[in-house]
Amino acid sequence: MEEELFTSGRNLPNIDPSLQIWHWPISVYLFLGGLAAGLLFFAAVFTVIKKEEETPATVKYAVMIAPIALVLGLLALFYDLTHKIFFWQLYTTVRIESPMSWGAWVLLIITPLSMLWVFSYWKEVFPKMDLKFGFLKKFQAFVVKNRMNMAYVLIPLSIVLGIYTGILLSAFNARPLWNNAILGPLFLVSGLSTAAATIILFSKSKSERSLFSKIDIVLIVIELALIVHMIMGYWAGSEVQLEAMQLLTNGEFTVMFFVFVVILGLLLPGLLEILELKGYKVPVVVPAILILIGGLVFRFVMVEAGQLTRYLY
Amino acid sequence: MRYAMVIDTKKCVGCSDCVVACQTENNVPIGYCRDWITERVEGAYPILELELRSERCNHCENAPCVRCCPTGASHIIEGGIVLVTPDECIGCGACIESCPYDARYQHPDGYVDKCTFCHHRLEKGQLPACVSVCPTKCMYFGDLDNPNSEVSQLLKARKHKTLAPEAGTKPHVYYLI
């Protein structure tokens, strides 16, 4: 029998025996960032193709969640910093090679932009709340006039934000579970799917709900395909990736991953959405909430499991 | 100039003098360390092989920690030494996640800390603290760009390895095997 013993005379807090540097705020942020990216993407796209009238929840109501999610996400990120008073150092430099630098700059632009977007619909969403000051009214008129321009800027920015939440993890080759090129697109699609679910929750129009059910089904299929690709990638990979895969397929995170993410978070809501479109009575709240929970659990699984994986030497 | 450390695993006895010397020299907070001893036993009983080695930041040429740092706090200076500027570090932890050697840690004061190859000693013409105290003299330090340096000569003469070269980091701590 081949025996191998590996001992290290080191016991660094949060590093040994396994990394615990990134905690729940990072998972929560990745979820909220992806959700906000998806909401802003849909709002911008449906504005650009001039379908605002048919999709009021998309462009006016659900998108109100985006700035809230972004602010909460930013607070979570800030909370996880250990040298907080120096956070402004993020904005003294642009580091092309660092995904986190990209994210910091994109968030700096997209967060106020999402607030302006919501502000541009203020009069329609809250007709009774009068903007008391003249300059506010003038400013709102200006924002409304530039809504289309904002939409053009938001489309690329929201895609970058959605992909970056995945690339933030996949850029670390030291953590084999994260280090795969699929994670960026996968988190983007998952973010779009959670956004579609949120829109379904907010929508009062049947046609909009069924449109987003259809969109969501497509996104779920893509997401499942990307997950299969991800597993295949590990499977064909090196020893460290095989070991990483075990955490998802045959280890600590298998139940979380397969039951909560794949079955309850993707397959079941996808099936329920198909049944609903076929005319069966399914409360749309159920698949939508399942997707949101699945998306959140997925971020937790990837962040936690990834930190257990490492190079062997 | 390309600083490198060469550690002879055949001479290391795992006494941890290098660890204590580093902690003392660099005021490393209690419970933390910038270098450590790894003891690896391989094989099937009764044919076993033991390797003892002192590990630390590898001052990689292709340093993932420097690449992923969002503020530029992690940087490479003359001689290829990877350093962290505490006042630029926001404590995001990205560099810790990126290091295949887990050589970085969060200092209790919040910033990220690690081995500096004792560059404050090098400036005075001294060797890193760990190298200078090693009782078996199993650690060597010098300039790889100089073909006559002790480290260059050792790497020319002896079989050696680096840790996790497959991570693509081009580490500059070498182990004689």
Interface residues (C-beta under 8 A of the other chain):
Chain A: M1 E2 E3 E4 L5 F6 T7 S8 G9 R10 N11 L12 P13 N14 I15 D16 L19 I21 W22 D80 L81 T82 H83 K84 F86 F87 Q89 L90 T92 T93 R95 E97 S98 P99 M100 S101 G103 A104 A171 F172 N173 A174 R175 S238 Q307 R310 Y311 L312 Y313
Chain B: G14 S16 V19 G31 Y32 C33 W36 I37 T38 E39 R40 V41 E42 G43 A44 Y45 L48 E55 P64 R67 C68 C69 P70 T71 G72 A73 P86 D87 E88 C89 I90 G91 C92 G93 A94 I96 E97 S98 C99 P100 D102 Y105 Q106 D109 G110 Y111 L163 A164 E166 A167 G168
